[in-house]
Amino acid sequence: MAIEARIRELGLRHQTLDREIQDESTRPACDDARLMELKRQKLRLKEQMESLKARMH
């Protein structure tokens, strides 16, 4: 059950990062370094979620 809660928590953070990426990419003066860091964080979260899901099965 703790793994499922952690996956949900990571999923929420993943969604938040997705919104931040969208916001940053639509800004007139987009900060490319920030955008890349947000994308890296989002990818790390996705990898963590996939790893946890694999452990559940």
N, C-alpha and C positions, 0 to 999 in steps of 0.2 A: 504494500500500500504506500510506503514511503517513496518508492521509486515513481509511482504514478503521480504523486503530489509534486515531486521534483520536476517531472516532465511537464506538468501543467504550469508550474512556476516558470520554467525555461520558455515554454510556449508563449506565455504572456510577455515576457521580456523580448522575445523574438518579434512579436507583433509591435511592441513599442519601438523597437529599433527600425522596423519596416516603415513606420510612420515618420520617424526622425529622418530616415533616408529620403523618403518622398519629400518631406518639408525642405531638407537641405538642397536636394537636387532641383527644386523649383524656385529657389531664391535667386534673385538677379545676380548676386555676387557669391555664387556657390563656392564653398571652401572645399577644394578637392581633397586636401589631406584629411579633413574631418569626415568627408564622405567615404573615403577609403577605409578609415578606422571603423566607422559604423558598419560598413559591409563586412569587415573582418570579424567584428564582434558577432554579427548576425550569423555568419558562417560557423563560428566556433559554437554558438548556441545550438545550431542545427545539428552539428556533429555530435554534441553532447546528448541531445535528445535521441538521435538515432542509436547511439551507443547504449543508452539506458533502455530503449525499446528492445534492442537485440538481447539484452540481459534478461528481459522479462520472459522471453520465449524459449 
